[in-house]
Amino acid sequence: MNTFEYEVCSIDGDYANLKRIDMESDETKLVARALLPPEIMEGTKLKYEMMQYEIIA
């Protein structure tokens, strides 16, 4: 199973823009906040694995 790492770039209401940090990419991904841990804020780093996001240090 693949694992991806993201950083929360911005939060806009019920959505967050995530930027991939485990590879070079300028694209962002729009994700519903309901799918993310509730305590996220801009700059939070996330791991996506097995269809779930979790905060990483």
Backbone torsions as a table, in degrees:
resi	resn	phi	psi	omega
1	MET	NA	138.2	-178.6
2	ASN	-79.5	148.6	175.7
3	THR	-122.8	135.1	179.9
4	PHE	-126.5	149.1	177.2
5	GLU	-118.1	137.6	-177.6
6	TYR	-132.8	160.7	170.6
7	GLU	-124.4	138.6	177.9
8	VAL	-74.9	114.5	-179.9
9	CYS	-83.8	-43.1	-179.1
10	SER	-157.6	157.7	176.8
11	ILE	-121.9	129.4	-177.7
12	ASP	-132.2	91.9	-179.7
13	GLY	64.8	-118.9	-177.8
14	ASP	-88.2	8.9	-176.6
15	TYR	-130.5	155.1	175.3
16	ALA	-129.0	142.7	174.4
17	ASN	-95.6	122.8	-179.3
18	LEU	-111.2	140.2	176.4
19	LYS	-115.2	133.2	-179.9
20	ARG	-69.2	130.1	-178.2
21	ILE	-116.2	-3.9	178.6
22	ASP	-91.7	2.6	175.1
23	MET	-158.1	162.1	178.9
24	GLU	-70.6	121.3	177.5
25	SER	-164.0	136.7	176.2
26	ASP	-98.2	-5.5	-178.0
27	GLU	-78.9	149.2	174.1
28	THR	-114.8	158.9	-178.4
29	LYS	-120.4	127.0	179.0
30	LEU	-88.6	121.8	-176.1
31	VAL	-129.2	136.5	176.4
32	ALA	-64.1	135.2	-178.7
33	ARG	-63.8	-23.0	178.3
34	ALA	-62.7	-22.2	179.6
35	LEU	-89.3	-7.7	-175.3
36	LEU	-108.1	159.0	175.3
37	PRO	-59.1	140.1	-174.0
38	PRO	-65.0	-22.5	-175.5
39	GLU	-89.7	12.6	-179.6
40	ILE	-67.0	153.9	172.0
41	MET	-148.1	171.6	179.7
42	GLU	-58.1	133.9	-178.7
43	GLY	95.4	-10.9	178.5
44	THR	-65.8	136.1	177.5
45	LYS	-98.5	137.3	-175.9
46	LEU	-127.4	149.1	171.3
47	LYS	-111.7	132.7	177.1
48	TYR	-111.0	118.4	-179.0
49	GLU	-152.5	137.0	178.5
50	MET	53.9	43.1	176.7
51	MET	63.3	27.1	177.7
52	GLN	-137.7	145.2	176.0
53	TYR	-102.5	138.6	174.4
54	GLU	-140.5	148.3	-178.1
55	ILE	-75.1	136.9	175.4
56	ILE	-119.8	158.1	-178.1
57	ALA	-81.2	NA	NA
